[in-house]
Amino acid sequence: MMDKKTKECIRMMRDLVSDVQGAPFPGEELKPELYSIWYEHAQRAAVECFEFLDANFPSEQNDVNKSIDKLFD
């Protein structure tokens, strides 16, 4: 059985993936306003996910930071 934090994390990740998958295709018909709206939603969902992960899974955050650091070494 999943705890409350895990369920909340899964919900936020699904929202984030949904926002990213709904990204408008950057073609000639794409209005800048539509892209801006999508971008704001995706950014808000990403920030919410990162803040939740940082607050609730700090040891995993350290592992992720180390993995990212290795990419740039």
Predicted model as a PDB file, atoms N, CA, C, CB and O in Angstrom, pLDDT in the B-factor column:
MODEL        1                                                                  
ATOM      1  N   MET A   1       0.845  -1.181   0.000  1.00 70.00           N  
ATOM      2  CA  MET A   1       0.000   0.000   0.000  1.00 70.00           C  
ATOM      3  C   MET A   1       0.892   1.246   0.000  1.00 70.00           C  
ATOM      4  CB  MET A   1      -0.962  -0.003   1.227  1.00 70.00           C  
ATOM      5  O   MET A   1       1.858   1.333   0.757  1.00 70.00           O  
ATOM      6  N   MET A   2       0.550   2.201  -0.856  1.00 75.00           N  
ATOM      7  CA  MET A   2       1.354   3.418  -0.961  1.00 75.00           C  
ATOM      8  C   MET A   2       0.961   4.420   0.109  1.00 75.00           C  
ATOM      9  CB  MET A   2       1.203   4.044  -2.346  1.00 75.00           C  
ATOM     10  O   MET A   2      -0.201   4.520   0.504  1.00 75.00           O  
ATOM     11  N   ASP A   3       1.972   5.166   0.571  1.00 87.00           N  
ATOM     12  CA  ASP A   3       1.683   6.204   1.540  1.00 87.00           C  
ATOM     13  C   ASP A   3       1.211   7.482   0.827  1.00 87.00           C  
ATOM     14  CB  ASP A   3       2.928   6.490   2.406  1.00 87.00           C  
ATOM     15  O   ASP A   3       1.223   7.565  -0.401  1.00 87.00           O  
ATOM     16  N   LYS A   4       0.802   8.457   1.614  1.00 89.00           N  
ATOM     17  CA  LYS A   4       0.231   9.694   1.084  1.00 89.00           C  
ATOM     18  C   LYS A   4       1.238  10.453   0.216  1.00 89.00           C  
ATOM     19  CB  LYS A   4      -0.247  10.587   2.232  1.00 89.00           C  
ATOM     20  O   LYS A   4       0.871  10.986  -0.832  1.00 89.00           O  
ATOM     21  N   LYS A   5       2.503  10.507   0.643  1.00 85.00           N  
ATOM     22  CA  LYS A   5       3.523  11.226  -0.119  1.00 85.00           C  
ATOM     23  C   LYS A   5       3.736  10.600  -1.492  1.00 85.00           C  
ATOM     24  CB  LYS A   5       4.841  11.249   0.652  1.00 85.00           C  
ATOM     25  O   LYS A   5       3.862  11.308  -2.491  1.00 85.00           O  
ATOM     26  N   THR A   6       3.773   9.290  -1.536  1.00 86.00           N  
ATOM     27  CA  THR A   6       3.983   8.603  -2.806  1.00 86.00           C  
ATOM     28  C   THR A   6       2.813   8.850  -3.751  1.00 86.00           C  
ATOM     29  CB  THR A   6       4.173   7.099  -2.578  1.00 86.00           C  
ATOM     30  O   THR A   6       3.016   9.105  -4.938  1.00 86.00           O  
ATOM     31  N   LYS A   7       1.591   8.774  -3.230  1.00 86.00           N  
ATOM     32  CA  LYS A   7       0.416   9.035  -4.064  1.00 86.00           C  
ATOM     33  C   LYS A   7       0.424  10.457  -4.611  1.00 86.00           C  
ATOM     34  CB  LYS A   7      -0.863   8.792  -3.269  1.00 86.00           C  
ATOM     35  O   LYS A   7       0.092  10.680  -5.775  1.00 86.00           O  
ATOM     36  N   GLU A   8       0.804  11.424  -3.767  1.00 87.00           N  
ATOM     37  CA  GLU A   8       0.860  12.822  -4.197  1.00 87.00           C  
ATOM     38  C   GLU A   8       1.948  13.018  -5.257  1.00 87.00           C  
ATOM     39  CB  GLU A   8       1.117  13.749  -2.988  1.00 87.00           C  
ATOM     40  O   GLU A   8       1.746  13.749  -6.227  1.00 87.00           O  
ATOM     41  N   CYS A   9       3.085  12.376  -5.075  1.00 86.00           N  
ATOM     42  CA  CYS A   9       4.172  12.462  -6.041  1.00 86.00           C  
ATOM     43  C   CYS A   9       3.729  11.892  -7.394  1.00 86.00           C  
ATOM     44  CB  CYS A   9       5.418  11.714  -5.519  1.00 86.00           C  
ATOM     45  O   CYS A   9       3.990  12.488  -8.439  1.00 86.00           O  
ATOM     46  N   ILE A  10       3.077  10.767  -7.367  1.00 84.00           N  
ATOM     47  CA  ILE A  10       2.594  10.144  -8.603  1.00 84.00           C  
ATOM     48  C   ILE A  10       1.593  11.056  -9.309  1.00 84.00           C  
ATOM     49  CB  ILE A  10       1.947   8.774  -8.303  1.00 84.00           C  
ATOM     50  O   ILE A  10       1.631  11.188 -10.532  1.00 84.00           O  
ATOM     51  N   ARG A  11       0.702  11.683  -8.550  1.00 85.00           N  
ATOM     52  CA  ARG A  11      -0.281  12.586  -9.148  1.00 85.00           C  
ATOM     53  C   ARG A  11       0.408  13.764  -9.831  1.00 85.00           C  
ATOM     54  CB  ARG A  11      -1.263  13.094  -8.081  1.00 85.00           C  
ATOM     55  O   ARG A  11       0.065  14.132 -10.955  1.00 85.00           O  
ATOM     56  N   MET A  12       1.389  14.352  -9.133  1.00 85.00           N  
ATOM     57  CA  MET A  12       2.081  15.507  -9.700  1.00 85.00           C  
ATOM     58  C   MET A  12       2.898  15.120 -10.925  1.00 85.00           C  
ATOM     59  CB  MET A  12       2.986  16.148  -8.652  1.00 85.00           C  
ATOM     60  O   MET A  12       2.946  15.874 -11.897  1.00 85.00           O  
ATOM     61  N   MET A  13       3.534  13.967 -10.895  1.00 84.00           N  
ATOM     62  CA  MET A  13       4.309  13.528 -12.057  1.00 84.00           C  
ATOM     63  C   MET A  13       3.390  13.273 -13.251  1.00 84.00           C  
ATOM     64  CB  MET A  13       5.112  12.256 -11.722  1.00 84.00           C  
ATOM     65  O   MET A  13       3.744  13.593 -14.386  1.00 84.00           O  
ATOM     66  N   ARG A  14       2.223  12.704 -13.000  1.00 83.00           N  
ATOM     67  CA  ARG A  14       1.267  12.490 -14.095  1.00 83.00           C  
ATOM     68  C   ARG A  14       0.807  13.819 -14.681  1.00 83.00           C  
ATOM     69  CB  ARG A  14       0.053  11.684 -13.602  1.00 83.00           C  
ATOM     70  O   ARG A  14       0.670  13.949 -15.897  1.00 83.00           O  
ATOM     71  N   ASP A  15       0.568  14.802 -13.822  1.00 84.00           N  
ATOM     72  CA  ASP A  15       0.178  16.138 -14.299  1.00 84.00           C  
ATOM     73  C   ASP A  15       1.286  16.754 -15.147  1.00 84.00           C  
ATOM     74  CB  ASP A  15      -0.154  17.065 -13.110  1.00 84.00           C  
ATOM     75  O   ASP A  15       1.024  17.350 -16.192  1.00 84.00           O  
ATOM     76  N   LEU A  16       2.522  16.604 -14.688  1.00 84.00           N  
ATOM     77  CA  LEU A  16       3.656  17.161 -15.419  1.00 84.00           C  
ATOM     78  C   LEU A  16       3.786  16.498 -16.792  1.00 84.00           C  
ATOM     79  CB  LEU A  16       4.959  16.983 -14.611  1.00 84.00           C  
ATOM     80  O   LEU A  16       3.930  17.181 -17.807  1.00 84.00           O  
ATOM     81  N   VAL A  17       3.734  15.187 -16.816  1.00 82.00           N  
ATOM     82  CA  VAL A  17       3.847  14.462 -18.083  1.00 82.00           C  
ATOM     83  C   VAL A  17       2.703  14.848 -19.016  1.00 82.00           C  
ATOM     84  CB  VAL A  17       3.850  12.935 -17.841  1.00 82.00           C  
ATOM     85  O   VAL A  17       2.911  15.021 -20.217  1.00 82.00           O  
ATOM     86  N   SER A  18       1.518  14.982 -18.475  1.00 81.00           N  
ATOM     87  CA  SER A  18       0.367  15.391 -19.269  1.00 81.00           C  
ATOM     88  C   SER A  18       0.587  16.761 -19.892  1.00 81.00           C  
ATOM     89  CB  SER A  18      -0.892  15.401 -18.411  1.00 81.00           C  
ATOM     90  O   SER A  18       0.298  16.963 -21.071  1.00 81.00           O  
ATOM     91  N   ASP A  19       1.101  17.710 -19.096  1.00 81.00           N  
ATOM     92  CA  ASP A  19       1.373  19.051 -19.624  1.00 81.00           C  
ATOM     93  C   ASP A  19       2.440  19.012 -20.713  1.00 81.00           C  
ATOM     94  CB  ASP A  19       1.813  19.990 -18.496  1.00 81.00           C  
ATOM     95  O   ASP A  19       2.314  19.693 -21.731  1.00 81.00           O  
ATOM     96  N   VAL A  20       3.479  18.225 -20.507  1.00 81.00           N  
ATOM     97  CA  VAL A  20       4.553  18.151 -21.493  1.00 81.00           C  
ATOM     98  C   VAL A  20       4.056  17.463 -22.759  1.00 81.00           C  
ATOM     99  CB  VAL A  20       5.772  17.404 -20.916  1.00 81.00           C  
ATOM    100  O   VAL A  20       4.396  17.894 -23.861  1.00 81.00           O  
ATOM    101  N   GLN A  21       3.267  16.413 -22.627  1.00 78.00           N  
ATOM    102  CA  GLN A  21       2.739  15.717 -23.796  1.00 78.00           C  
ATOM    103  C   GLN A  21       1.778  16.594 -24.583  1.00 78.00           C  
ATOM    104  CB  GLN A  21       2.043  14.435 -23.374  1.00 78.00           C  
ATOM    105  O   GLN A  21       1.629  16.425 -25.793  1.00 78.00           O  
ATOM    106  N   GLY A  22       1.130  17.522 -23.906  1.00 79.00           N  
ATOM    107  CA  GLY A  22       0.189  18.404 -24.579  1.00 79.00           C  
ATOM    108  C   GLY A  22       0.852  19.616 -25.200  1.00 79.00           C  
ATOM    109  O   GLY A  22       0.179  20.577 -25.571  1.00 79.00           O  
ATOM    110  N   ALA A  23       2.165  19.573 -25.314  1.00 75.00           N  
ATOM    111  CA  ALA A  23       2.902  20.706 -25.866  1.00 75.00           C  
ATOM    112  C   ALA A  23       2.451  20.985 -27.291  1.00 75.00           C  
ATOM    113  CB  ALA A  23       4.414  20.442 -25.826  1.00 75.00           C  
ATOM    114  O   ALA A  23       2.340  20.067 -28.104  1.00 75.00           O  
ATOM    115  N   PRO A  24       2.196  22.239 -27.589  1.00 71.00           N  
ATOM    116  CA  PRO A  24       1.825  22.584 -28.956  1.00 71.00           C  
ATOM    117  C   PRO A  24       3.012  22.422 -29.889  1.00 71.00           C  
ATOM    118  CB  PRO A  24       1.289  24.016 -29.025  1.00 71.00           C  
ATOM    119  O   PRO A  24       4.152  22.680 -29.505  1.00 71.00           O  
ATOM    120  N   PHE A  25       2.746  22.000 -31.095  1.00 68.00           N  
ATOM    121  CA  PHE A  25       3.801  21.834 -32.087  1.00 68.00           C  
ATOM    122  C   PHE A  25       4.228  23.210 -32.583  1.00 68.00           C  
ATOM    123  CB  PHE A  25       3.326  20.939 -33.271  1.00 68.00           C  
ATOM    124  O   PHE A  25       3.384  23.992 -33.018  1.00 68.00           O  
ATOM    125  N   PRO A  26       5.503  23.518 -32.526  1.00 66.00           N  
ATOM    126  CA  PRO A  26       5.962  24.856 -32.917  1.00 66.00           C  
ATOM    127  C   PRO A  26       6.007  25.024 -34.432  1.00 66.00           C  
ATOM    128  CB  PRO A  26       7.342  25.130 -32.329  1.00 66.00           C  
ATOM    129  O   PRO A  26       7.079  24.996 -35.037  1.00 66.00           O  
ATOM    130  N   GLY A  27       4.854  25.197 -35.027  1.00 70.00           N  
ATOM    131  CA  GLY A  27       4.778  25.419 -36.467  1.00 70.00           C  
ATOM    132  C   GLY A  27       4.319  26.826 -36.764  1.00 70.00           C  
ATOM    133  O   GLY A  27       4.214  27.658 -35.862  1.00 70.00           O  
ATOM    134  N   GLU A  28       4.048  27.094 -38.024  1.00 73.00           N  
ATOM    135  CA  GLU A  28       3.640  28.435 -38.434  1.00 73.00           C  
ATOM    136  C   GLU A  28       2.280  28.824 -37.870  1.00 73.00           C  
ATOM    137  CB  GLU A  28       3.609  28.527 -39.942  1.00 73.00           C  
ATOM    138  O   GLU A  28       2.026  30.003 -37.627  1.00 73.00           O  
ATOM    139  N   GLU A  29       1.400  27.839 -37.657  1.00 75.00           N  
ATOM    140  CA  GLU A  29       0.055  28.138 -37.176  1.00 75.00           C  
ATOM    141  C   GLU A  29      -0.002  28.370 -35.674  1.00 75.00           C  
ATOM    142  CB  GLU A  29      -0.874  27.022 -37.543  1.00 75.00           C  
ATOM    143  O   GLU A  29      -1.028  28.802 -35.148  1.00 75.00           O  
ATOM    144  N   LEU A  30       1.082  28.088 -34.992  1.00 71.00           N  
ATOM    145  CA  LEU A  30       1.105  28.231 -33.537  1.00 71.00           C  
ATOM    146  C   LEU A  30       1.186  29.703 -33.158  1.00 71.00           C  
ATOM    147  CB  LEU A  30       2.291  27.452 -32.929  1.00 71.00           C  
ATOM    148  O   LEU A  30       2.129  30.406 -33.523  1.00 71.00           O  
ATOM    149  N   LYS A  31       0.205  30.142 -32.437  1.00 80.00           N  
ATOM    150  CA  LYS A  31       0.180  31.520 -31.970  1.00 80.00           C  
ATOM    151  C   LYS A  31       1.076  31.628 -30.734  1.00 80.00           C  
ATOM    152  CB  LYS A  31      -1.282  31.982 -31.652  1.00 80.00           C  
ATOM    153  O   LYS A  31       1.065  30.728 -29.895  1.00 80.00           O  
ATOM    154  N   PRO A  32       1.842  32.697 -30.605  1.00 83.00           N  
ATOM    155  CA  PRO A  32       2.709  32.863 -29.430  1.00 83.00           C  
ATOM    156  C   PRO A  32       1.930  32.788 -28.118  1.00 83.00           C  
ATOM    157  CB  PRO A  32       3.444  34.193 -29.509  1.00 83.00           C  
ATOM    158  O   PRO A  32       2.456  32.309 -27.113  1.00 83.00           O  
ATOM    159  N   GLU A  33       0.696  33.254 -28.121  1.00 85.00           N  
ATOM    160  CA  GLU A  33      -0.112  33.221 -26.905  1.00 85.00           C  
ATOM    161  C   GLU A  33      -0.390  31.776 -26.466  1.00 85.00           C  
ATOM    162  CB  GLU A  33      -1.436  33.975 -27.127  1.00 85.00           C  
ATOM    163  O   GLU A  33      -0.322  31.468 -25.276  1.00 85.00           O  
ATOM    164  N   LEU A  34      -0.699  30.896 -27.414  1.00 83.00           N  
ATOM    165  CA  LEU A  34      -0.962  29.491 -27.095  1.00 83.00           C  
ATOM    166  C   LEU A  34       0.280  28.835 -26.504  1.00 83.00           C  
ATOM    167  CB  LEU A  34      -1.420  28.727 -28.350  1.00 83.00           C  
ATOM    168  O   LEU A  34       0.200  28.100 -25.519  1.00 83.00           O  
ATOM    169  N   TYR A  35       1.431  29.109 -27.119  1.00 81.00           N  
ATOM    170  CA  TYR A  35       2.677  28.537 -26.604  1.00 81.00           C  
ATOM    171  C   TYR A  35       2.963  29.053 -25.198  1.00 81.00           C  
ATOM    172  CB  TYR A  35       3.853  28.868 -27.540  1.00 81.00           C  
ATOM    173  O   TYR A  35       3.374  28.284 -24.330  1.00 81.00           O  
ATOM    174  N   SER A  36       2.750  30.339 -24.968  1.00 85.00           N  
ATOM    175  CA  SER A  36       2.990  30.929 -23.650  1.00 85.00           C  
ATOM    176  C   SER A  36       2.116  30.284 -22.582  1.00 85.00           C  
ATOM    177  CB  SER A  36       2.736  32.432 -23.689  1.00 85.00           C  
ATOM    178  O   SER A  36       2.580  30.007 -21.476  1.00 85.00           O  
ATOM    179  N   ILE A  37       0.854  30.048 -22.916  1.00 87.00           N  
ATOM    180  CA  ILE A  37      -0.066  29.407 -21.961  1.00 87.00           C  
ATOM    181  C   ILE A  37       0.428  28.005 -21.627  1.00 87.00           C  
ATOM    182  CB  ILE A  37      -1.510  29.348 -22.536  1.00 87.00           C  
ATOM    183  O   ILE A  37       0.495  27.632 -20.456  1.00 87.00           O  
ATOM    184  N   TRP A  38       0.774  27.223 -22.656  1.00 85.00           N  
ATOM    185  CA  TRP A  38       1.256  25.873 -22.415  1.00 85.00           C  
ATOM    186  C   TRP A  38       2.533  25.916 -21.575  1.00 85.00           C  
ATOM    187  CB  TRP A  38       1.506  25.139 -23.748  1.00 85.00           C  
ATOM    188  O   TRP A  38       2.678  25.161 -20.613  1.00 85.00           O  
ATOM    189  N   TYR A  39       3.454  26.803 -21.946  1.00 86.00           N  
ATOM    190  CA  TYR A  39       4.736  26.879 -21.270  1.00 86.00           C  
ATOM    191  C   TYR A  39       4.546  27.188 -19.784  1.00 86.00           C  
ATOM    192  CB  TYR A  39       5.623  27.938 -21.929  1.00 86.00           C  
ATOM    193  O   TYR A  39       5.203  26.581 -18.938  1.00 86.00           O  
ATOM    194  N   GLU A  40       3.661  28.120 -19.464  1.00 89.00           N  
ATOM    195  CA  GLU A  40       3.397  28.462 -18.065  1.00 89.00           C  
ATOM    196  C   GLU A  40       2.860  27.266 -17.291  1.00 89.00           C  
ATOM    197  CB  GLU A  40       2.408  29.621 -17.980  1.00 89.00           C  
ATOM    198  O   GLU A  40       3.264  27.038 -16.151  1.00 89.00           O  
ATOM    199  N   HIS A  41       1.953  26.497 -17.896  1.00 86.00           N  
ATOM    200  CA  HIS A  41       1.404  25.309 -17.231  1.00 86.00           C  
ATOM    201  C   HIS A  41       2.500  24.267 -16.991  1.00 86.00           C  
ATOM    202  CB  HIS A  41       0.262  24.695 -18.076  1.00 86.00           C  
ATOM    203  O   HIS A  41       2.602  23.700 -15.904  1.00 86.00           O  
ATOM    204  N   ALA A  42       3.309  24.026 -18.009  1.00 87.00           N  
ATOM    205  CA  ALA A  42       4.369  23.022 -17.876  1.00 87.00           C  
ATOM    206  C   ALA A  42       5.390  23.443 -16.824  1.00 87.00           C  
ATOM    207  CB  ALA A  42       5.066  22.795 -19.226  1.00 87.00           C  
ATOM    208  O   ALA A  42       5.832  22.615 -16.029  1.00 87.00           O  
ATOM    209  N   GLN A  43       5.769  24.723 -16.811  1.00 88.00           N  
ATOM    210  CA  GLN A  43       6.731  25.202 -15.832  1.00 88.00           C  
ATOM    211  C   GLN A  43       6.178  25.110 -14.412  1.00 88.00           C  
ATOM    212  CB  GLN A  43       7.126  26.635 -16.146  1.00 88.00           C  
ATOM    213  O   GLN A  43       6.892  24.711 -13.492  1.00 88.00           O  
ATOM    214  N   ARG A  44       4.921  25.476 -14.234  1.00 88.00           N  
ATOM    215  CA  ARG A  44       4.295  25.412 -12.912  1.00 88.00           C  
ATOM    216  C   ARG A  44       4.271  23.962 -12.406  1.00 88.00           C  
ATOM    217  CB  ARG A  44       2.855  25.993 -12.963  1.00 88.00           C  
ATOM    218  O   ARG A  44       4.577  23.699 -11.243  1.00 88.00           O  
ATOM    219  N   ALA A  45       3.905  23.027 -13.292  1.00 87.00           N  
ATOM    220  CA  ALA A  45       3.858  21.614 -12.894  1.00 87.00           C  
ATOM    221  C   ALA A  45       5.259  21.103 -12.556  1.00 87.00           C  
ATOM    222  CB  ALA A  45       3.235  20.754 -14.019  1.00 87.00           C  
ATOM    223  O   ALA A  45       5.426  20.348 -11.599  1.00 87.00           O  
ATOM    224  N   ALA A  46       6.261  21.507 -13.331  1.00 86.00           N  
ATOM    225  CA  ALA A  46       7.634  21.061 -13.070  1.00 86.00           C  
ATOM    226  C   ALA A  46       8.139  21.600 -11.738  1.00 86.00           C  
ATOM    227  CB  ALA A  46       8.570  21.504 -14.204  1.00 86.00           C  
ATOM    228  O   ALA A  46       8.744  20.859 -10.964  1.00 86.00           O  
ATOM    229  N   VAL A  47       7.902  22.871 -11.462  1.00 87.00           N  
ATOM    230  CA  VAL A  47       8.344  23.460 -10.196  1.00 87.00           C  
ATOM    231  C   VAL A  47       7.655  22.767  -9.025  1.00 87.00           C  
ATOM    232  CB  VAL A  47       8.054  24.979 -10.169  1.00 87.00           C  
ATOM    233  O   VAL A  47       8.290  22.469  -8.014  1.00 87.00           O  
ATOM    234  N   GLU A  48       6.353  22.511  -9.164  1.00 88.00           N  
ATOM    235  CA  GLU A  48       5.617  21.828  -8.094  1.00 88.00           C  
ATOM    236  C   GLU A  48       6.219  20.449  -7.829  1.00 88.00           C  
ATOM    237  CB  GLU A  48       4.119  21.698  -8.460  1.00 88.00           C  
ATOM    238  O   GLU A  48       6.373  20.051  -6.675  1.00 88.00           O  
ATOM    239  N   CYS A  49       6.558  19.723  -8.888  1.00 84.00           N  
ATOM    240  CA  CYS A  49       7.159  18.394  -8.718  1.00 84.00           C  
ATOM    241  C   CYS A  49       8.516  18.480  -8.034  1.00 84.00           C  
ATOM    242  CB  CYS A  49       7.306  17.699 -10.072  1.00 84.00           C  
ATOM    243  O   CYS A  49       8.782  17.732  -7.093  1.00 84.00           O  
ATOM    244  N   PHE A  50       9.372  19.375  -8.492  1.00 81.00           N  
ATOM    245  CA  PHE A  50      10.698  19.496  -7.894  1.00 81.00           C  
ATOM    246  C   PHE A  50      10.621  19.919  -6.432  1.00 81.00           C  
ATOM    247  CB  PHE A  50      11.538  20.493  -8.678  1.00 81.00           C  
ATOM    248  O   PHE A  50      11.361  19.394  -5.600  1.00 81.00           O  
ATOM    249  N   GLU A  51       9.742  20.853  -6.108  1.00 85.00           N  
ATOM    250  CA  GLU A  51       9.604  21.291  -4.720  1.00 85.00           C  
ATOM    251  C   GLU A  51       9.111  20.152  -3.835  1.00 85.00           C  
ATOM    252  CB  GLU A  51       8.645  22.484  -4.627  1.00 85.00           C  
ATOM    253  O   GLU A  51       9.596  19.977  -2.717  1.00 85.00           O  
ATOM    254  N   PHE A  52       8.154  19.382  -4.330  1.00 85.00           N  
ATOM    255  CA  PHE A  52       7.635  18.254  -3.568  1.00 85.00           C  
ATOM    256  C   PHE A  52       8.726  17.211  -3.353  1.00 85.00           C  
ATOM    257  CB  PHE A  52       6.427  17.627  -4.284  1.00 85.00           C  
ATOM    258  O   PHE A  52       8.907  16.711  -2.243  1.00 85.00           O  
ATOM    259  N   LEU A  53       9.451  16.888  -4.417  1.00 80.00           N  
ATOM    260  CA  LEU A  53      10.517  15.898  -4.297  1.00 80.00           C  
ATOM    261  C   LEU A  53      11.598  16.363  -3.340  1.00 80.00           C  
ATOM    262  CB  LEU A  53      11.122  15.602  -5.658  1.00 80.00           C  
ATOM    263  O   LEU A  53      12.072  15.581  -2.517  1.00 80.00           O  
ATOM    264  N   ASP A  54      11.997  17.631  -3.435  1.00 80.00           N  
ATOM    265  CA  ASP A  54      13.017  18.162  -2.533  1.00 80.00           C  
ATOM    266  C   ASP A  54      12.568  18.108  -1.073  1.00 80.00           C  
ATOM    267  CB  ASP A  54      13.358  19.598  -2.917  1.00 80.00           C  
ATOM    268  O   ASP A  54      13.362  17.796  -0.186  1.00 80.00           O  
ATOM    269  N   ALA A  55      11.303  18.410  -0.831  1.00 84.00           N  
ATOM    270  CA  ALA A  55      10.791  18.451   0.536  1.00 84.00           C  
ATOM    271  C   ALA A  55      10.560  17.062   1.123  1.00 84.00           C  
ATOM    272  CB  ALA A  55       9.503  19.234   0.574  1.00 84.00           C  
ATOM    273  O   ALA A  55      10.715  16.866   2.329  1.00 84.00           O  
ATOM    274  N   ASN A  56      10.192  16.098   0.282  1.00 82.00           N  
ATOM    275  CA  ASN A  56       9.764  14.807   0.801  1.00 82.00           C  
ATOM    276  C   ASN A  56      10.723  13.652   0.549  1.00 82.00           C  
ATOM    277  CB  ASN A  56       8.463  14.472   0.222  1.00 82.00           C  
ATOM    278  O   ASN A  56      10.612  12.607   1.190  1.00 82.00           O  
ATOM    279  N   PHE A  57      11.647  13.821  -0.360  1.00 77.00           N  
ATOM    280  CA  PHE A  57      12.592  12.759  -0.672  1.00 77.00           C  
ATOM    281  C   PHE A  57      14.006  13.335  -0.757  1.00 77.00           C  
ATOM    282  CB  PHE A  57      12.208  12.055  -1.997  1.00 77.00           C  
ATOM    283  O   PHE A  57      14.638  13.255  -1.810  1.00 77.00           O  
ATOM    284  N   PRO A  58      14.512  13.916   0.339  1.00 72.00           N  
ATOM    285  CA  PRO A  58      15.809  14.610   0.280  1.00 72.00           C  
ATOM    286  C   PRO A  58      16.983  13.703  -0.046  1.00 72.00           C  
ATOM    287  CB  PRO A  58      16.075  15.289   1.583  1.00 72.00           C  
ATOM    288  O   PRO A  58      17.910  14.146  -0.724  1.00 72.00           O  
ATOM    289  N   SER A  59      16.989  12.465   0.401  1.00 67.00           N  
ATOM    290  CA  SER A  59      18.140  11.602   0.105  1.00 67.00           C  
ATOM    291  C   SER A  59      18.181  11.264  -1.380  1.00 67.00           C  
ATOM    292  CB  SER A  59      18.082  10.304   0.947  1.00 67.00           C  
ATOM    293  O   SER A  59      19.263  11.159  -1.958  1.00 67.00           O  
ATOM    294  N   GLU A  60      17.022  11.093  -2.006  1.00 59.00           N  
ATOM    295  CA  GLU A  60      16.973  10.836  -3.433  1.00 59.00           C  
ATOM    296  C   GLU A  60      17.458  12.059  -4.205  1.00 59.00           C  
ATOM    297  CB  GLU A  60      15.550  10.454  -3.864  1.00 59.00           C  
ATOM    298  O   GLU A  60      18.078  11.924  -5.259  1.00 59.00           O  
ATOM    299  N   GLN A  61      17.175  13.260  -3.677  1.00 58.00           N  
ATOM    300  CA  GLN A  61      17.609  14.486  -4.330  1.00 58.00           C  
ATOM    301  C   GLN A  61      19.129  14.525  -4.409  1.00 58.00           C  
ATOM    302  CB  GLN A  61      17.075  15.720  -3.582  1.00 58.00           C  
ATOM    303  O   GLN A  61      19.688  14.909  -5.437  1.00 58.00           O  
ATOM    304  N   ASN A  62      19.794  14.136  -3.343  1.00 64.00           N  
ATOM    305  CA  ASN A  62      21.256  14.133  -3.339  1.00 64.00           C  
ATOM    306  C   ASN A  62      21.800  13.191  -4.406  1.00 64.00           C  
ATOM    307  CB  ASN A  62      21.789  13.730  -1.960  1.00 64.00           C  
ATOM    308  O   ASN A  62      22.771  13.522  -5.087  1.00 64.00           O  
ATOM    309  N   ASP A  63      21.183  12.020  -4.558  1.00 63.00           N  
ATOM    310  CA  ASP A  63      21.605  11.066  -5.579  1.00 63.00           C  
ATOM    311  C   ASP A  63      21.411  11.648  -6.975  1.00 63.00           C  
ATOM    312  CB  ASP A  63      20.828   9.750  -5.438  1.00 63.00           C  
ATOM    313  O   ASP A  63      22.266  11.479  -7.845  1.00 63.00           O  
ATOM    314  N   VAL A  64      20.292  12.330  -7.191  1.00 61.00           N  
ATOM    315  CA  VAL A  64      20.015  12.944  -8.490  1.00 61.00           C  
ATOM    316  C   VAL A  64      21.035  14.044  -8.764  1.00 61.00           C  
ATOM    317  CB  VAL A  64      18.571  13.515  -8.538  1.00 61.00           C  
ATOM    318  O   VAL A  64      21.563  14.141  -9.872  1.00 61.00           O  
ATOM    319  N   ASN A  65      21.315  14.873  -7.759  1.00 65.00           N  
ATOM    320  CA  ASN A  65      22.298  15.946  -7.938  1.00 65.00           C  
ATOM    321  C   ASN A  65      23.664  15.375  -8.304  1.00 65.00           C  
ATOM    322  CB  ASN A  65      22.407  16.797  -6.661  1.00 65.00           C  
ATOM    323  O   ASN A  65      24.352  15.921  -9.166  1.00 65.00           O  
ATOM    324  N   LYS A  66      24.060  14.283  -7.657  1.00 67.00           N  
ATOM    325  CA  LYS A  66      25.346  13.664  -7.968  1.00 67.00           C  
ATOM    326  C   LYS A  66      25.355  13.140  -9.398  1.00 67.00           C  
ATOM    327  CB  LYS A  66      25.650  12.526  -6.981  1.00 67.00           C  
ATOM    328  O   LYS A  66      26.358  13.277 -10.098  1.00 67.00           O  
ATOM    329  N   SER A  67      24.248  12.541  -9.841  1.00 66.00           N  
ATOM    330  CA  SER A  67      24.160  12.025 -11.204  1.00 66.00           C  
ATOM    331  C   SER A  67      24.256  13.159 -12.223  1.00 66.00           C  
ATOM    332  CB  SER A  67      22.852  11.248 -11.399  1.00 66.00           C  
ATOM    333  O   SER A  67      24.919  13.026 -13.252  1.00 66.00           O  
ATOM    334  N   ILE A  68      23.588  14.272 -11.928  1.00 63.00           N  
ATOM    335  CA  ILE A  68      23.636  15.422 -12.833  1.00 63.00           C  
ATOM    336  C   ILE A  68      25.044  15.993 -12.871  1.00 63.00           C  
ATOM    337  CB  ILE A  68      22.625  16.508 -12.400  1.00 63.00           C  
ATOM    338  O   ILE A  68      25.548  16.331 -13.942  1.00 63.00           O  
ATOM    339  N   ASP A  69      25.681  16.102 -11.715  1.00 72.00           N  
ATOM    340  CA  ASP A  69      27.041  16.633 -11.650  1.00 72.00           C  
ATOM    341  C   ASP A  69      28.001  15.779 -12.495  1.00 72.00           C  
ATOM    342  CB  ASP A  69      27.524  16.688 -10.182  1.00 72.00           C  
ATOM    343  O   ASP A  69      28.896  16.317 -13.148  1.00 72.00           O  
ATOM    344  N   LYS A  70      27.815  14.458 -12.482  1.00 72.00           N  
ATOM    345  CA  LYS A  70      28.685  13.568 -13.254  1.00 72.00           C  
ATOM    346  C   LYS A  70      28.559  13.823 -14.758  1.00 72.00           C  
ATOM    347  CB  LYS A  70      28.353  12.105 -12.943  1.00 72.00           C  
ATOM    348  O   LYS A  70      29.516  13.637 -15.510  1.00 72.00           O  
ATOM    349  N   LEU A  71      27.371  14.250 -15.188  1.00 68.00           N  
ATOM    350  CA  LEU A  71      27.170  14.535 -16.608  1.00 68.00           C  
ATOM    351  C   LEU A  71      28.027  15.707 -17.079  1.00 68.00           C  
ATOM    352  CB  LEU A  71      25.701  14.828 -16.881  1.00 68.00           C  
ATOM    353  O   LEU A  71      28.422  15.763 -18.244  1.00 68.00           O  
ATOM    354  N   PHE A  72      28.311  16.637 -16.176  1.00 72.00           N  
ATOM    355  CA  PHE A  72      29.039  17.834 -16.558  1.00 72.00           C  
ATOM    356  C   PHE A  72      30.514  17.803 -16.178  1.00 72.00           C  
ATOM    357  CB  PHE A  72      28.397  19.020 -15.939  1.00 72.00           C  
ATOM    358  O   PHE A  72      31.221  18.792 -16.366  1.00 72.00           O  
ATOM    359  N   ASP A  73      30.981  16.687 -15.649  1.00 68.00           N  
ATOM    360  CA  ASP A  73      32.411  16.565 -15.295  1.00 68.00           C  
ATOM    361  C   ASP A  73      33.228  16.246 -16.509  1.00 68.00           C  
ATOM    362  CB  ASP A  73      32.629  15.486 -14.229  1.00 68.00           C  
ATOM    363  O   ASP A  73      34.447  16.105 -16.414  1.00 68.00           O  
TER     364      ASP A  73                                                      
ENDMDL                                                                          
END                                                                             
